Amino acid sequence: MPTTLLNEFDVIRCLITYTDWWHLVSASVIQVSARRRQGASDGFSPGLLDTLDERTDLCRKMALLEEKDRHILFLWYVAQLPVREIAAIVGVSGRQCFRRRAKAVRTIVELGKQDDAA
């Protein structure tokens, strides 16, 4: 499978939007209405399938990172916690959070380059 995360911007965008598909467009899953929004069927965002390969690629590469780095990326981009809270949860300094986050994002990009070369 070709990589979809070609640079740091792609990785960060994917991390930030990772749970977006959970946010239903309407209450149609809970309550059936006579009127539905244009382009939304069954209450799920039309972009769900469009980003499936990207999410799969991210999950596969995240599994190759150290657990602490995965945790930092999750808390930073998905939970969007402040650095001092992340540092306290993970047990490292704020400076180490910045370093580990940056290195983990670069590692995900590099893993994609290795996949494309293979």
C-alpha positions in Angstrom: 0.0 0.0 0.0 1.5 3.4 -1.0 2.0 5.8 1.8 -0.5 8.7 2.2 1.5 10.5 4.8 4.2 12.2 2.7 5.3 15.0 5.0 5.0 16.3 8.6 2.0 18.4 7.7 0.1 15.3 6.4 0.9 13.4 9.6 -0.2 16.3 11.9 -3.4 16.9 9.9 -4.2 13.2 10.1 -3.6 13.1 13.8 -5.7 16.1 14.5 -8.6 14.9 12.3 -8.3 11.2 13.3 -11.5 11.1 15.3 -13.5 13.4 13.0 -15.5 10.5 11.5 -17.0 9.9 14.9 -18.8 13.2 14.8 -22.1 12.4 13.2 -23.5 14.9 10.7 -27.0 14.5 12.1 -29.1 12.6 14.6 -30.2 10.2 11.9 -28.5 7.2 13.6 -30.4 7.9 16.8 -33.6 9.3 15.3 -34.9 8.8 11.8 -36.1 12.1 10.3 -38.1 12.7 7.1 -35.5 15.3 6.1 -31.8 14.4 5.6 -28.8 16.6 4.9 -27.5 16.7 1.3 -24.7 14.2 0.8 -24.9 12.6 4.2 -26.4 9.1 4.4 -26.9 7.2 7.6 -25.6 10.2 9.6 -21.9 9.5 8.8 -19.7 12.1 7.2 -19.2 11.6 3.5 -15.4 11.8 4.0 -15.2 8.7 6.2 -14.2 6.4 3.3 -12.1 9.0 1.7 -9.7 9.0 4.6 -9.8 5.3 5.5 -6.4 4.6 3.8 -4.8 7.5 5.5 -6.1 6.4 8.9 -4.9 2.8 8.3 -1.5 4.1 7.2 -1.2 6.2 10.4 -2.3 3.3 12.7 0.3 1.0 11.1 3.1 3.5 11.5 2.1 4.5 15.0 2.3 0.9 16.1 6.0 1.0 15.2 6.7 3.9 17.6 7.7 3.5 21.2 4.7 3.5 23.5 5.7 6.8 25.2 5.9 8.5 21.8 2.5 7.2 20.7 1.0 8.4 24.0 2.6 11.9 23.5 1.2 12.1 20.0 -2.3 11.1 21.1 -2.4 13.5 24.0 -0.9 16.3 21.9 -3.0 16.1 18.7 -6.1 14.0 19.5 -6.8 15.0 23.1 -5.1 18.4 22.5 -3.8 18.7 26.1 -1.4 21.5 27.1 2.3 20.4 27.1 2.6 20.7 30.9 -0.3 18.2 31.3 1.2 15.8 28.8 4.6 16.0 30.5 3.0 15.2 33.9 1.0 12.3 32.5 3.9 10.8 30.5 6.5 11.5 33.2 9.0 13.6 31.1 9.8 17.3 31.0 8.0 19.8 28.7 11.1 20.1 26.6 11.3 16.3 26.2 7.6 16.4 25.1 8.5 18.8 22.3 11.5 16.8 21.2 9.8 13.4 21.3 6.8 14.8 19.5 8.9 16.2 16.7 11.0 13.1 16.4 7.9 10.8 16.3 6.3 12.8 13.5 9.5 12.7 11.5 9.8 9.0 12.1 6.3 8.4 10.7 7.2 10.3 7.6 10.5 8.4 7.3 8.6 5.1 7.6 6.5 6.1 4.6 9.6 6.8 2.6 11.0 3.4 3.5 7.7 1.8 2.4 7.7 3.6 -0.9 11.3 2.5 -1.6 10.6 -1.1 -0.9 
